[in-house]
Amino acid sequence: MKELIKIFKVLSDKNRLRILLMLSRKPLCVCELREVLGITFSTVSKHLSILRDAGFIVSKKEGKWVNYKINFSTTDTYIQQIVMLLSFWLSGDRQIKSDFEKIEFLDRNKICNV
């Protein structure tokens, strides 16, 4: 039960849900997430840290960028199932639809100061 409580605490923040759903579409870097969410880099980084510590996401350095993506290799069945269910439950949400549209047109070369 403790592990499930930890997972639900992680999911209790709107921005973390938005991040998870965007990452379920494609890997993104911090500056891309900040652009869509409209929050500070430090806040995005904190959310990513919480999601990573819970096992939802992983990061991989690729060139100048650190890309974050859903941890599809997790053996935690709760996490695997919850990510799928979140996509199903929230795919019709207006904010989520807007986020999905925005990530399709992001150009990290223009928005990231690397």
N, CA, C and O atoms as a DFTB+ gen file, in Angstrom:
456 C
 N C O
     1  1       0.814      -1.193       0.000
     2  2       0.000       0.000       0.000
     3  2       0.861       1.263       0.000
     4  3       0.484       2.264      -0.609
     5  1       2.018       1.230       0.678
     6  2       2.884       2.403       0.742
     7  2       3.332       2.848      -0.640
     8  3       3.367       4.043      -0.933
     9  1       3.674       1.885      -1.491
    10  2       4.132       2.214      -2.841
    11  2       3.017       2.886      -3.648
    12  3       3.271       3.824      -4.404
    13  1       1.814       2.412      -3.488
    14  2       0.674       2.996      -4.202
    15  2       0.390       4.409      -3.710
    16  3       0.061       5.284      -4.511
    17  1       0.509       4.640      -2.429
    18  2       0.309       5.985      -1.872
    19  2       1.359       6.939      -2.443
    20  3       1.045       8.076      -2.793
    21  1       2.588       6.477      -2.533
    22  2       3.662       7.294      -3.104
    23  2       3.336       7.661      -4.555
    24  3       3.509       8.812      -4.955
    25  1       2.874       6.705      -5.329
    26  2       2.521       6.951      -6.725
    27  2       1.411       7.986      -6.828
    28  3       1.492       8.900      -7.649
    29  1       0.377       7.855      -6.004
    30  2      -0.740       8.805      -6.076
    31  2      -0.327      10.205      -5.625
    32  3      -0.855      11.195      -6.130
    33  1       0.596      10.296      -4.698
    34  2       1.113      11.619      -4.305
    35  2       1.836      12.273      -5.475
    36  3       1.689      13.472      -5.712
    37  1       2.607      11.489      -6.196
    38  2       3.315      12.007      -7.369
    39  2       2.314      12.519      -8.406
    40  3       2.543      13.545      -9.046
    41  1       1.222      11.809      -8.563
    42  2       0.223      12.161      -9.579
    43  2      -0.756      13.237      -9.122
    44  3      -1.658      13.604      -9.875
    45  1      -0.599      13.740      -7.920
    46  2      -1.563      14.700      -7.385
    47  2      -1.308      16.137      -7.841
    48  3      -1.979      17.059      -7.376
    49  1      -0.353      16.335      -8.738
    50  2      -0.036      17.673      -9.228
    51  2      -0.384      17.769     -10.716
    52  3      -0.009      16.907     -11.511
    53  1      -1.105      18.826     -11.074
    54  2      -1.541      19.013     -12.462
    55  2      -0.370      19.082     -13.432
    56  3      -0.423      18.482     -14.506
    57  1       0.682      19.803     -13.070
    58  2       1.823      19.919     -13.982
    59  2       2.536      18.594     -14.187
    60  3       3.018      18.316     -15.285
    61  1       2.611      17.772     -13.149
    62  2       3.241      16.455     -13.318
    63  2       2.393      15.563     -14.224
    64  3       2.938      14.787     -15.008
    65  1       1.082      15.664     -14.124
    66  2       0.218      14.912     -15.038
    67  2       0.420      15.384     -16.478
    68  3       0.515      14.572     -17.399
    69  1       0.484      16.694     -16.659
    70  2       0.701      17.248     -17.999
    71  2       2.043      16.789     -18.559
    72  3       2.142      16.433     -19.733
    73  1       3.071      16.800     -17.722
    74  2       4.393      16.354     -18.161
    75  2       4.343      14.886     -18.582
    76  3       4.843      14.528     -19.648
    77  1       3.748      14.046     -17.757
    78  2       3.663      12.619     -18.092
    79  2       2.965      12.404     -19.423
    80  3       3.418      11.611     -20.248
    81  1       1.876      13.102     -19.629
    82  2       1.129      12.904     -20.872
    83  2       1.900      13.426     -22.077
    84  3       1.866      12.807     -23.141
    85  1       2.595      14.553     -21.932
    86  2       3.416      15.032     -23.047
    87  2       4.528      14.039     -23.357
    88  3       4.812      13.758     -24.522
    89  1       5.158      13.508     -22.309
    90  2       6.237      12.553     -22.509
    91  2       5.726      11.225     -23.053
    92  3       6.495      10.453     -23.626
    93  1       4.448      10.955     -22.878
    94  2       3.890       9.736     -23.470
    95  2       3.784       9.880     -24.992
    96  3       3.671       8.885     -25.708
    97  1       3.821      11.115     -25.477
    98  2       3.794      11.383     -26.915
    99  2       5.183      11.371     -27.539
   100  3       5.395      10.807     -28.613
   101  1       6.149      12.022     -26.825
   102  2       7.508      12.059     -27.352
   103  2       8.465      12.558     -26.279
   104  3       8.049      13.260     -25.357
   105  1       9.752      12.200     -26.389
   106  2      10.748      12.703     -25.441
   107  2      10.890      14.219     -25.583
   108  3      10.828      14.755     -26.690
   109  1      11.079      14.902     -24.456
   110  2      11.220      16.352     -24.442
   111  2      12.313      16.753     -23.462
   112  3      12.627      16.021     -22.524
   113  1      12.887      17.932     -23.696
   114  2      13.882      18.465     -22.766
   115  2      13.206      19.470     -21.829
   116  3      12.038      19.813     -22.011
   117  1      13.945      19.930     -20.843
   118  2      13.405      20.854     -19.836
   119  2      12.872      22.131     -20.474
   120  3      11.790      22.600     -20.121
   121  1      13.632      22.697     -21.418
   122  2      13.188      23.973     -21.995
   123  2      11.917      23.803     -22.821
   124  3      11.099      24.722     -22.879
   125  1      11.736      22.663     -23.452
   126  2      10.495      22.410     -24.194
   127  2       9.310      22.291     -23.231
   128  3       8.235      22.836     -23.485
   129  1       9.517      21.582     -22.140
   130  2       8.453      21.450     -21.142
   131  2       8.116      22.802     -20.516
   132  3       6.946      23.119     -20.303
   133  1       9.149      23.597     -20.223
   134  2       8.930      24.917     -19.651
   135  2       8.136      25.801     -20.615
   136  3       7.259      26.554     -20.194
   137  1       8.443      25.706     -21.884
   138  2       7.743      26.491     -22.899
   139  2       6.244      26.183     -22.904
   140  3       5.423      27.097     -22.971
   141  1       5.898      24.932     -22.835
   142  2       4.484      24.532     -22.859
   143  2       3.800      24.835     -21.532
   144  3       2.686      25.357     -21.518
   145  1       4.450      24.515     -20.423
   146  2       3.830      24.684     -19.107
   147  2       3.795      26.135     -18.643
   148  3       2.924      26.515     -17.860
   149  1       4.735      26.948     -19.119
   150  2       4.786      28.347     -18.704
   151  2       5.210      28.531     -17.258
   152  3       4.754      29.453     -16.582
   153  1       6.088      27.645     -16.783
   154  2       6.604      27.733     -15.414
   155  2       8.129      27.816     -15.479
   156  3       8.712      27.633     -16.548
   157  1       8.766      28.084     -14.370
   158  2      10.216      28.278     -14.351
   159  2      10.968      26.971     -14.584
   160  3      10.441      25.877     -14.383
   161  1      12.221      27.123     -15.017
   162  2      13.075      25.953     -15.220
   163  2      13.227      25.149     -13.939
   164  3      13.187      23.919     -13.961
   165  1      13.403      25.853     -12.816
   166  2      13.608      25.137     -11.553
   167  2      12.374      24.337     -11.155
   168  3      12.491      23.247     -10.595
   169  1      11.205      24.870     -11.439
   170  2       9.965      24.143     -11.111
   171  2       9.807      22.920     -12.014
   172  3       9.421      21.847     -11.550
   173  1      10.104      23.081     -13.292
   174  2      10.056      21.937     -14.209
   175  2      11.043      20.869     -13.744
   176  3      10.708      19.685     -13.697
   177  1      12.251      21.289     -13.403
   178  2      13.267      20.338     -12.938
   179  2      12.828      19.600     -11.685
   180  3      13.077      18.402     -11.555
   181  1      12.185      20.293     -10.771
   182  2      11.688      19.661      -9.538
   183  2      10.637      18.603      -9.871
   184  3      10.673      17.490      -9.348
   185  1       9.698      18.969     -10.753
   186  2       8.670      18.000     -11.165
   187  2       9.310      16.779     -11.829
   188  3       8.914      15.645     -11.559
   189  1      10.291      17.010     -12.691
   190  2      10.966      15.897     -13.364
   191  2      11.693      15.010     -12.362
   192  3      11.696      13.787     -12.502
   193  1      12.296      15.607     -11.375
   194  2      12.993      14.852     -10.334
   195  2      12.024      13.955      -9.569
   196  3      12.325      12.795      -9.289
   197  1      10.876      14.498      -9.242
   198  2       9.856      13.717      -8.518
   199  2       9.366      12.554      -9.375
   200  3       9.225      11.435      -8.881
   201  1       9.109      12.811     -10.648
   202  2       8.642      11.759     -11.559
   203  2       9.716      10.687     -11.773
   204  3       9.409       9.498     -11.846
   205  1      10.971      11.118     -11.872
   206  2      12.074      10.170     -12.051
   207  2      12.263       9.311     -10.798
   208  3      12.433       8.095     -10.893
   209  1      12.233       9.946      -9.633
   210  2      12.407       9.207      -8.374
   211  2      11.306       8.170      -8.168
   212  3      11.539       7.125      -7.560
   213  1      10.120       8.455      -8.671
   214  2       9.010       7.511      -8.538
   215  2       9.052       6.412      -9.599
   216  3       8.295       5.444      -9.520
   217  1       9.935       6.556     -10.591
   218  2      10.072       5.533     -11.622
   219  2       9.262       5.763     -12.874
   220  3       9.251       4.911     -13.763
   221  1       8.581       6.895     -12.969
   222  2       7.739       7.166     -14.139
   223  2       8.536       7.533     -15.382
   224  3       8.142       7.189     -16.497
   225  1       9.650       8.228     -15.200
   226  2      10.407       8.704     -16.354
   227  2      11.889       8.385     -16.198
   228  3      12.369       8.083     -15.106
   229  1      12.587       8.460     -17.307
   230  2      14.038       8.328     -17.346
   231  2      14.582       9.472     -18.191
   232  3      13.857      10.092     -18.969
   233  1      15.866       9.735     -18.024
   234  2      16.501      10.786     -18.820
   235  2      17.686      10.201     -19.560
   236  3      18.302       9.224     -19.133
   237  1      17.988      10.839     -20.695
   238  2      19.128      10.395     -21.490
   239  2      19.739      11.616     -22.165
   240  3      19.052      12.379     -22.843
   241  1      21.035      11.783     -21.965
   242  2      21.735      12.893     -22.607
   243  2      21.963      12.552     -24.065
   244  3      22.505      11.498     -24.399
   245  1      21.539      13.466     -24.929
   246  2      21.719      13.296     -26.366
   247  2      22.243      14.614     -26.927
   248  3      21.489      15.568     -27.119
   249  1      23.541      14.649     -27.185
   250  2      24.153      15.880     -27.669
   251  2      24.092      16.965     -26.607
   252  3      24.551      16.770     -25.482
   253  1      23.524      18.104     -26.969
   254  2      23.410      19.240     -26.050
   255  2      22.275      19.076     -25.043
   256  3      22.247      19.759     -24.019
   257  1      21.352      18.185     -25.329
   258  2      20.132      18.104     -24.544
   259  2      20.063      16.862     -23.667
   260  3      20.645      15.819     -23.965
   261  1      19.328      17.021     -22.576
   262  2      18.933      15.876     -21.769
   263  2      17.451      15.675     -22.060
   264  3      16.618      16.519     -21.729
   265  1      17.141      14.557     -22.677
   266  2      15.761      14.252     -23.030
   267  2      15.127      13.378     -21.955
   268  3      15.755      12.464     -21.419
   269  1      13.880      13.678     -21.658
   270  2      13.107      12.912     -20.684
   271  2      12.039      12.147     -21.441
   272  3      11.445      12.651     -22.395
   273  1      11.806      10.919     -20.996
   274  2      10.784      10.098     -21.637
   275  2      10.179       9.154     -20.609
   276  3      10.726       8.952     -19.525
   277  1       9.047       8.586     -20.970
   278  2       8.375       7.620     -20.103
   279  2       9.277       6.401     -19.930
   280  3       9.923       5.956     -20.878
   281  1       9.315       5.875     -18.726
   282  2      10.111       4.698     -18.407
   283  2       9.324       3.444     -18.774
   284  3       8.687       2.826     -17.921
   285  1       9.376       3.079     -20.051
   286  2       8.644       1.909     -20.513
   287  2       9.296       0.605     -20.079
   288  3       8.682      -0.456     -20.185
   289  1      10.520       0.669     -19.597
   290  2      11.210      -0.553     -19.190
   291  2      11.009      -0.885     -17.721
   292  3      11.578      -1.858     -17.225
   293  1      10.213      -0.095     -17.020
   294  2       9.985      -0.360     -15.603
   295  2       9.308      -1.717     -15.409
   296  3       8.490      -2.145     -16.223
   297  1       9.664      -2.370     -14.330
   298  2       9.008      -3.632     -13.989
   299  2       7.838      -3.400     -13.042
   300  3       7.133      -4.337     -12.667
   301  1       7.640      -2.145     -12.661
   302  2       6.535      -1.789     -11.771
   303  2       5.241      -1.753     -12.583
   304  3       5.018      -0.834     -13.371
   305  1       4.398      -2.754     -12.385
   306  2       3.172      -2.833     -13.169
   307  2       2.205      -1.694     -12.863
   308  3       1.420      -1.303     -13.727
   309  1       2.250      -1.157     -11.642
   310  2       1.404      -0.005     -11.323
   311  2       1.720       1.152     -12.262
   312  3       0.819       1.769     -12.830
   313  1       3.010       1.438     -12.418
   314  2       3.418       2.571     -13.247
   315  2       3.032       2.328     -14.696
   316  3       2.491       3.225     -15.343
   317  1       3.291       1.155     -15.214
   318  2       2.937       0.850     -16.599
   319  2       1.441       1.045     -16.838
   320  3       1.037       1.668     -17.820
   321  1       0.642       0.519     -15.953
   322  2      -0.807       0.600     -16.118
   323  2      -1.321       2.019     -15.935
   324  3      -2.210       2.454     -16.668
   325  1      -0.777       2.742     -14.976
   326  2      -1.240       4.101     -14.710
   327  2      -0.943       5.018     -15.886
   328  3      -1.784       5.841     -16.247
   329  1       0.231       4.898     -16.490
   330  2       0.554       5.738     -17.646
   331  2      -0.444       5.487     -18.779
   332  3      -0.914       6.433     -19.413
   333  1      -0.764       4.236     -19.030
   334  2      -1.750       3.918     -20.075
   335  2      -3.120       4.477     -19.720
   336  3      -3.801       5.049     -20.570
   337  1      -3.522       4.312     -18.467
   338  2      -4.836       4.793     -18.048
   339  2      -4.921       6.316     -18.074
   340  3      -5.955       6.865     -18.453
   341  1      -3.873       6.994     -17.687
   342  2      -3.877       8.456     -17.731
   343  2      -4.103       8.950     -19.153
   344  3      -4.872       9.884     -19.379
   345  1      -3.436       8.326     -20.099
   346  2      -3.621       8.700     -21.500
   347  2      -5.077       8.496     -21.919
   348  3      -5.651       9.327     -22.623
   349  1      -5.654       7.407     -21.490
   350  2      -7.049       7.123     -21.823
   351  2      -7.995       8.105     -21.135
   352  3      -8.888       8.662     -21.773
   353  1      -7.797       8.316     -19.842
   354  2      -8.693       9.167     -19.071
   355  2      -8.626      10.638     -19.469
   356  3      -9.649      11.323     -19.489
   357  1      -7.437      11.121     -19.782
   358  2      -7.253      12.564     -19.967
   359  2      -7.062      13.003     -21.413
   360  3      -6.877      14.194     -21.663
   361  1      -7.100      12.097     -22.360
   362  2      -6.836      12.463     -23.749
   363  2      -7.854      13.470     -24.290
   364  3      -7.544      14.212     -25.222
   365  1      -9.042      13.507     -23.732
   366  2     -10.060      14.447     -24.186
   367  2     -10.050      15.779     -23.461
   368  3     -10.827      16.671     -23.802
   369  1      -9.187      15.931     -22.467
   370  2      -9.110      17.170     -21.699
   371  2      -8.599      18.317     -22.576
   372  3      -7.655      18.137     -23.345
   373  1      -9.217      19.485     -22.461
   374  2      -8.863      20.641     -23.279
   375  2      -7.391      21.042     -23.095
   376  3      -6.694      21.304     -24.075
   377  1      -6.926      21.091     -21.857
   378  2      -5.537      21.468     -21.579
   379  2      -4.561      20.463     -22.176
   380  3      -3.539      20.840     -22.748
   381  1      -4.883      19.190     -22.038
   382  2      -4.006      18.144     -22.568
   383  2      -3.960      18.215     -24.089
   384  3      -2.890      18.076     -24.683
   385  1      -5.100      18.428     -24.721
   386  2      -5.127      18.575     -26.181
   387  2      -4.259      19.754     -26.620
   388  3      -3.516      19.660     -27.597
   389  1      -4.358      20.851     -25.896
   390  2      -3.553      22.031     -26.199
   391  2      -2.061      21.722     -26.049
   392  3      -1.253      22.119     -26.889
   393  1      -1.700      21.013     -24.979
   394  2      -0.304      20.616     -24.764
   395  2       0.196      19.757     -25.928
   396  3       1.305      19.961     -26.420
   397  1      -0.616      18.806     -26.362
   398  2      -0.230      17.926     -27.463
   399  2       0.004      18.729     -28.744
   400  3       0.956      18.470     -29.480
   401  1      -0.863      19.697     -29.002
   402  2      -0.696      20.538     -30.190
   403  2       0.601      21.344     -30.103
   404  3       1.337      21.454     -31.084
   405  1       0.873      21.903     -28.927
   406  2       2.073      22.733     -28.755
   407  2       3.361      21.938     -28.944
   408  3       4.306      22.434     -29.556
   409  1       3.409      20.715     -28.428
   410  2       4.665      19.966     -28.527
   411  2       4.971      19.560     -29.965
   412  3       6.126      19.292     -30.296
   413  1       3.965      19.511     -30.814
   414  2       4.201      19.149     -32.208
   415  2       4.971      20.227     -32.953
   416  3       5.662      19.927     -33.927
   417  1       4.866      21.472     -32.516
   418  2       5.476      22.582     -33.237
   419  2       6.653      23.216     -32.502
   420  3       7.152      24.261     -32.921
   421  1       7.101      22.598     -31.418
   422  2       8.254      23.129     -30.687
   423  2       9.522      22.982     -31.512
   424  3       9.732      21.965     -32.174
   425  1      10.364      24.005     -31.464
   426  2      11.678      23.935     -32.087
   427  2      12.711      24.232     -31.019
   428  3      12.967      25.393     -30.699
   429  1      13.300      23.193     -30.474
   430  2      14.234      23.344     -29.365
   431  2      15.428      24.215     -29.733
   432  3      16.029      24.844     -28.863
   433  1      15.770      24.255     -31.002
   434  2      16.885      25.097     -31.423
   435  2      16.571      26.581     -31.261
   436  3      17.483      27.401     -31.149
   437  1      15.298      26.926     -31.249
   438  2      14.901      28.322     -31.090
   439  2      14.621      28.684     -29.631
   440  3      14.841      29.826     -29.226
   441  1      14.136      27.719     -28.834
   442  2      13.726      28.058     -27.475
   443  2      14.750      27.719     -26.403
   444  3      14.689      28.261     -25.299
   445  1      15.685      26.836     -26.709
   446  2      16.677      26.417     -25.722
   447  2      17.942      27.248     -25.879
   448  3      18.459      27.414     -26.984
   449  1      18.423      27.757     -24.781
   450  2      19.667      28.540     -24.784
   451  2      20.841      27.670     -24.406
   452  3      21.440      27.859     -23.347
   453  1      21.180      26.717     -25.259
   454  2      22.271      25.798     -24.973
   455  2      23.456      26.141     -25.851
   456  3      24.494      25.484     -25.772
